[in-house]
């Protein structure tokens, strides 16, 4: 057991004050945020999912294009090596 001194008691009180101030500030912030029905976010998520799908399609096209470029580059290097 520790002896309860003035310094320890003052420190404990200061810590509790900080905790109370944090709780109050969180309550103030929560009071300012409007409540929104979850169904309103559904459409937003659908748009993001559609966007991701579109990006994947675009990525696949770019990947095929990159493969063609790499094949052409390899072919040109092979021809160049044969000519030397």
C-alpha positions as CSV (number, residue, x, y, z in Angstrom):
1,X,0.0,0.0,0.0
2,X,1.1,3.5,-0.7
3,X,0.7,6.4,1.6
4,X,-1.8,9.0,0.3
5,X,0.1,12.3,0.3
6,X,-1.0,15.8,-0.8
7,X,1.0,15.4,-4.0
8,X,-0.5,12.0,-5.0
9,X,-4.0,13.3,-4.2
10,X,-3.4,16.4,-6.3
11,X,-2.1,14.3,-9.2
12,X,-5.2,12.0,-9.0
13,X,-7.5,15.0,-9.0
14,X,-5.7,16.5,-12.0
15,X,-6.0,13.2,-13.9
16,X,-9.7,13.0,-13.2
17,X,-10.2,16.6,-14.4
18,X,-8.5,15.8,-17.7
19,X,-10.8,12.7,-18.1
20,X,-13.9,14.7,-17.4
21,X,-12.9,17.4,-19.8
22,X,-12.3,14.8,-22.5
23,X,-15.7,13.3,-21.9
24,X,-17.4,16.6,-22.1
25,X,-15.6,17.5,-25.3
26,X,-16.6,14.2,-26.8
27,X,-20.2,14.8,-25.8
28,X,-20.1,18.2,-27.4
29,X,-18.8,16.8,-30.7
30,X,-21.4,14.0,-30.6
31,X,-24.1,16.6,-30.1
32,X,-23.0,18.5,-33.2
33,X,-23.0,15.5,-35.5
34,X,-26.4,14.9,-37.1
35,X,-27.9,11.5,-36.9
36,X,-28.2,9.8,-40.3
37,X,-30.2,6.7,-41.2
38,X,-27.9,3.9,-42.3
39,X,-30.0,3.3,-45.5
40,X,-28.7,6.6,-46.8
41,X,-25.1,5.2,-46.9
42,X,-26.1,2.2,-49.0
43,X,-26.1,4.1,-52.3
44,X,-22.8,5.7,-51.4
45,X,-21.2,2.4,-50.9
46,X,-22.7,1.0,-54.1
47,X,-21.1,3.9,-56.1
48,X,-17.7,3.2,-54.5
49,X,-18.0,-0.5,-55.3
50,X,-18.9,0.3,-58.9
51,X,-16.0,2.7,-59.1
52,X,-13.6,-0.1,-57.8
53,X,-15.0,-2.5,-60.4
54,X,-14.4,0.1,-63.2
55,X,-10.9,0.6,-62.0
56,X,-10.2,-3.1,-62.0
57,X,-11.5,-3.3,-65.6
58,X,-9.3,-0.4,-66.6
59,X,-6.3,-2.0,-64.8
60,X,-6.9,-5.3,-66.7
61,X,-6.9,-3.3,-70.0
62,X,-3.7,-1.5,-69.1
63,X,-2.1,-4.8,-68.0
64,X,-2.9,-6.4,-71.4
65,X,-1.4,-3.3,-73.1
66,X,1.7,-3.5,-70.9
67,X,2.1,-7.2,-71.8
68,X,1.9,-6.4,-75.6
69,X,4.5,-3.7,-75.1
70,X,6.8,-6.0,-73.2
71,X,6.4,-8.7,-75.9
72,X,7.1,-6.2,-78.7
73,X,10.2,-4.9,-76.7
74,X,11.5,-8.5,-76.3
75,X,10.9,-9.2,-80.0
76,X,12.8,-6.0,-81.0
77,X,15.7,-6.9,-78.6
78,X,15.8,-10.4,-80.1
79,X,16.0,-9.0,-83.7
80,X,18.6,-6.5,-82.6
81,X,20.8,-9.2,-81.0
82,X,20.5,-11.4,-84.2
83,X,21.7,-8.5,-86.3
84,X,24.7,-7.9,-84.2
